[in-house]
Amino acid sequence: MSRIHNFSAGPAALPLSVLEQARDELVDFKEAGASLMELSHRGPEYTEVDAQARERLNRLLGLGDDFEVLFLQGGASGQFVQVPQNYLDPATTADYLCTGTWSKKAIAEARLFGNINVAYSSEASHFDRVPEDDEIGLSEQPRYVHFTSNNTIFGTQYRREPISNGFPLVCDASSDFLSRPIDIKRYGLLYAGAQKNAGPSGVTIVIIHKDFLALAKDSGIPAYHQYKNHAGTLYNTPPVFPVYLLNLVLGWLEDQGGVAAIEKINEAKAGRLYAEIDADEYYRCPAQVASRSRMNVVFRLPDETLEKKFIKEAEAAGLSGLKGHRSAGGCRASIYNACPEASVDALIAFMREFRGKNG
Ligand SMILES: Cc1ncc(COP(=O)(O)O)c(C=O)c1O
């Protein structure tokens, strides 16, 4: 069997060892005589998997006793709704930093529930950057300050958390979750669909500070949408198999040395790729240098005909998923945690060869 070099933006590459373990355990989970998918989510098998995933997340992010971890469904798009639904009403305001398509979607949903102050936007320059702290205009009393830590489509990423004047940060971390250490104590809430860095699609990880959870609504919104109903208990049937795979990916990440170790690898992978892009004028990165993402490396070729040829020939050479998002065009290499260094090196070799032939 030959596996592709997978640069898909999501769902994305998973560690091979995780897939192999899942394959081996698929039909008969730990001698239970059944697959985990066929067993009660309240039984001992799933209970252990669920607990282990929480413990691993706790260790990887240093959550201590201050945070609740929820395994929900509905993706990050569901959180665009659930966050403001739990925290806003027409008399309150939240601040949102607008750095791409996903931020815009989050803002549009939040406007259904409360007042939204767009404290920064890079839309005028086609989302080519994230803000410096002194460019952010926070309101007086925001319930929270929302940001998108990594902008999957435009290939930009915050180097560290933005200012929030002491108000809780709420983060859509879908595309750089667990790719580096974060300053967790500054967060009220962080959410991420698993399907880029943490597992398959189907589970959305929500991490909430207990103080922030205490401020969430417990009436006036549907019971399923109340964060409080999900904390410390399984409110309804969780996505059993995605959580199982998430747990395996978390174990793999611990084996790599955790988020600090993976950050170094991610920096090295992205560094080599950007160096190739910057080598001359042939390839060009639309994101400003200080804002460049280590997860989604977006680049252009001299014209669109060459871009189409590049993507087609790359695919034929086993380098898959390099087409840019349909709204942005160009090329994009998504190099999340599980994308091997060898895949990045194969892409660099292909870029050199392509430039040599088509330059
Ligand atoms: C940063 C970011 N936020 C939100 C989403 C939407 O996620 P979902 O499909 O899980 O709703 C994506 C998907 O690519 C994303 O990259």
The ligand as a Tripos MOL2 file, in Angstrom:
@<TRIPOS>MOLECULE
LIG
   16    16     1     0     0
SMALL
NO_CHARGES

@<TRIPOS>ATOM
      1 C1        -10.4700   28.1640   11.6020 C.3       1 LIG1
      2 C2        -11.7140   27.3960   11.2440 C.ar      1 LIG1
      3 N1        -12.8430   27.6500   11.8940 N.ar      1 LIG1
      4 C3        -13.9830   26.9910   11.6100 C.ar      1 LIG1
      5 C4        -14.0350   26.0490   10.6180 C.ar      1 LIG1
      6 C5        -15.3230   25.3190   10.3600 C.3       1 LIG1
      7 O1        -15.2410   24.1270   11.0100 O.3       1 LIG1
      8 P1        -16.3810   23.0200   11.0200 P.3       1 LIG1
      9 O2        -16.4180   22.4560    9.6400 O.co2     1 LIG1
     10 O3        -15.8780   22.0750   12.0590 O.co2     1 LIG1
     11 O4        -17.6560   23.6720   11.4040 O.co2     1 LIG1
     12 C6        -12.8800   25.7320    9.9200 C.ar      1 LIG1
     13 C7        -12.9030   24.6980    8.8580 C.2       1 LIG1
     14 O5        -12.0220   24.5510    8.0630 O.2       1 LIG1
     15 C8        -11.6880   26.4360   10.2320 C.ar      1 LIG1
     16 O6        -10.5540   26.1850    9.5750 O.3       1 LIG1
@<TRIPOS>BOND
     1     1     2 1
     2     2     3 ar
     3     2    15 ar
     4     3     4 ar
     5     4     5 ar
     6     5     6 1
     7     5    12 ar
     8     6     7 1
     9     7     8 1
    10     8     9 2
    11     8    10 1
    12     8    11 1
    13    12    13 1
    14    12    15 ar
    15    13    14 2
    16    15    16 1
@<TRIPOS>SUBSTRUCTURE
     1 LIG1         1 GROUP 0 **** ****
